[in-house]
Amino acid sequence: MSTKLWGSRFTGTLSKLSEKFTYSISYDSKLALYDCIAGIAHAEMLGERGIIHKKDASAIVKGLNKLVDEIEAGTFKYDPSSEDIHTDIQIKLKKSIGKPADCLHTARSRNDQVVTDVRLYCLNHLENIQALLDVLQISIVKFADKNDDIIIPAYTHLQSAQVVLLAHQMLAYVEMLERDKGRFEDAARRTSVNTLGACALAGTTLLTDREIVTKKLGFAKTAANSMDAVSDRDFLIEIVAAIAITGMHLSRICEDLIIWVTSEFNFIAIDDAFCTGSSIMPHKKNPDVLELVRGTSSRFPGRLMELLVLMKGLPLTYNRDMQMDKPALFDCVETIEDMLAMMAELFGGITVKKDVVAARVQSEYFFTVDILDYLVRKGMTYRDAHDTVGVMVKECIDRGKKIADLPVEQLKRYSSLLEVDVKYLLTPEVSIKSKKSFGSTNPVLVRAQINAWKKRLK
């Protein structure tokens, strides 16, 4: 008898090229655990409903649990000659328990079986990804807490703009990652749907109870339409989209750190554990891990597009094209897990060069917006205040002078509202403390945010 689950219909065998081209166990072997878990729930339901003998159901559950033990112990080995992991599990089960194994596929198809396994895989890894995001956020908050008094330049267009607390920028990263967690939480809700029991596409004439399986597997609900159940891959695309956005965020964080570690900026040093050297220049210390995280994140949008294009032209319901959803999914899920874990470790090994950073925030041009606000508080319109400060800055630059060195008479040439006290604004400490709006870089507000995140992430 053919080892293919569908083989009885055929008299010949697949050509070697067809075997090679349709082969999937090299990657879908990742579903082995979930295939066994889903099979256990399905067999238990079949036995409880009297669709198969309870002793057969018990034998199946016992055999599958033995395979689960092997998988969790790391001793499970799939047969590379098997068509896919689902076939391999079935063959191993029959070798273990004999004839009762033939009852397992009652009231299910590989169509609903595979998508159920994938959903279980996704739910497991979504939980892990969210936990890893927590760990990275905790690492960044610890770094912010440790360096809460450091003032740095902030940039627009990569040009010096205003000064902020280093901790304020770190908390910007934490906010980005929190949105990522929200997307994964949303994706998990739409992933937590039991598709087992939909069979090939039309359901079954047997008196199954899909709600039993839903509860046993811990799904939030049961798929209401058997055709949609076997053909839906929206959840998978949504997960990869969330990964692509998270990867983009990690890439932006890496870009800031890569810039800061250059000799031109020299704001930070990164632990040697996350750097490499040059094969020709002995002095070099390259932030290769950051660069590779930045570079690897480019894979995710490509994989997302791969899945969207894969699905866009498929008629209902199942098509074999869907076999190709798993390489993209597995690649993205397991790569983002590695990246998140590595970034959390990396933040624990960053040292801030405080003297260098302090020297970079002394330019009084960081504080022109503070002077503008000073004039607005005295009754000048924003537009006039912007023009006044712009003229003053231009003339100081052209003449090689500092605003702090201008006598009050000179200041009043630009506006009668300018007094000598405006010079008090020209320090980084005063600049950050003067910010009043919620969400700003004011030290009191930033400290409150750090404390709130520490409590939230505890």
Residue, then its C-alpha position, 0 to 999 in steps of 0.5 A: m500500500s502507498t505511504k501517501l495518504w492519498g495514494s490508493r487512487f493512483t496506480g503509478t508513482l510520482s516522478k522523482l522531479s515531482e517528488k522533489f518539487t512537492y516535498s515539504i517535510s524539510y520545513d513543515s516538520k516544525l509542525a510535528l508537535y502541533d499535529c500531535i496535539a491537534g490529533i489528540a483533541h480530535a481523537e478524544m472527540l471522536g471517542e466521546r461522540g462514539i464515532i470511533h471505539k473508545k479503545d481506539a481513541s485511547a490507543i491513538v491518544k496514547g500513541l500521539n502522547k508518546l510522540v509528543d514526549e519524543i518531540e519535547a525531549g528532542t529525540f523525535k526524528y522525522d523520516p526525510s522520505s515522507e511526503d510531509i510531517h502529517t504523513d510521517i506522524q500517521i506512519k509513526l503512529k501506525k507503527s506504534i499502535g497498529k490498526p487503531a491509527d487508521c481511525l485518526h483521520t476520520a472526519r478530517s482532511r489534510n486541508d483542515q488539519v494543516v491550517t489547524d496545526v499552523r494556527l497552533y504554531c502561530l499562537n505559541h510563537l505569538e505568545n513568545i514574541q510578545a514576551l520577547l517584546d516585553v523583555l526588550q522594553i524592560s531592557i530599554v527602560k532600565f537603560a533609560d532609568k540608569n541614564d535619566d539625567i543625560i541630555i542629548p541632541a535630537y534631530t530632524h533631517l539628521q540635522s541638530a534640532q533641539v535637546v532632549l533627555l536621552a531617556h525621552q528618546m529611549l521611551a520613544y522606542v518603548e512606545m513603538l514596541e508597545r504598538d507592535k505588541g498591540r498588533f500581535e495581540d490583535a493578530a492572536r485574536r484572529t488566529s485563535v479560531n478552530t478550523l479542525g472539523a471543516c474537513a476538505l471544505a464542506g464539513t462531514t456527515l458524521l456527528t462530530d462536535r467541533e466545540i469539544v475540539t475548540k475547548k480542548l485546543g484552547f481556541a477562542k472560537t470555532a470557524a463558522n464556515s467550512m469553506d473559509a476555514v480551509s482557505d483563510r490565510d489572513f491570520l498568517i499574512e497579518i502576523v507577517a505584516a506585524i513582524a514587518i512593522t516590528g522589524m522596521h522599528l528595530s531597524r530604526i533603533c539600530e540606525d540611531l545606535i549605529i550613528w551614535v557609535t561612529s567616531e564622528f558622533n561618538f555618543i556611545a560604546i557598545d559591548d564587544a560581544f555585539c561587534t566585530g573587527s576588520s580583516i585589514m584595519p586593526h583599529k576597527k570596531n564595527p557594530d555588525v550585529l546592529e547592521l545585520v538586524r537592520g539588514t535582516s529586517s528588509r526580509f520581512p516586507g519581501r516575505l509579506m509581499e510573497l504571501l500577498v501575491l501567493m494568495k491574491g489569485l487563488p479561488l476558494t477553497y484550498n489550493r496546493d499553492m498554500q503549501m508555500d505559505k509556511p517557509a515565509l511564516f517560519d522564517c519571519v517568526e523565528t528570525i524576529e524572535d532571535m532579533l528581539a532577544m539579541m536587541a534586549e541583550l545589546f541594550g544591557g551593554i551600551t555605555v554612554k560617553k557623557d562628556v562627549v554628549a555634554a559637549r555636543v549640546q552647548s550650541e545656543y542654536f538648540f534653544t531658538v524655539d525657547i526664545l521664540d516661545y519667550l516672545v510668544r509668552k510676551g504677546m508676540t504672534y508666532r509668525d512674528a516671533h519666528d521671523t524675529v528669531g530667524v533674523m537674529v540667528k542669521e545675523c549672529i551666524d554671519r557675524g560670528k557672534k553668539i546670542a549670549d554675548l549680545p548686549v541688551e541694546q542689541l537684543k532690543r534691535y530685534s524686538s523691544l520685548l527681548e530682555v537680558d533674561v532671555k539669555y537664561l534660556l540658552t542652556p540645555e538644562v533650562s531648555i528641557k525643564s521649560k517644556k510643559s506639554f504632556g509627553s514632552t522631554n521635561p525631566v519630571l514628566v520623563r521620570a513619571q513615564i519611566n516609573a509608569w513603564k517600570k510598573r507596567l512591565k514588572 
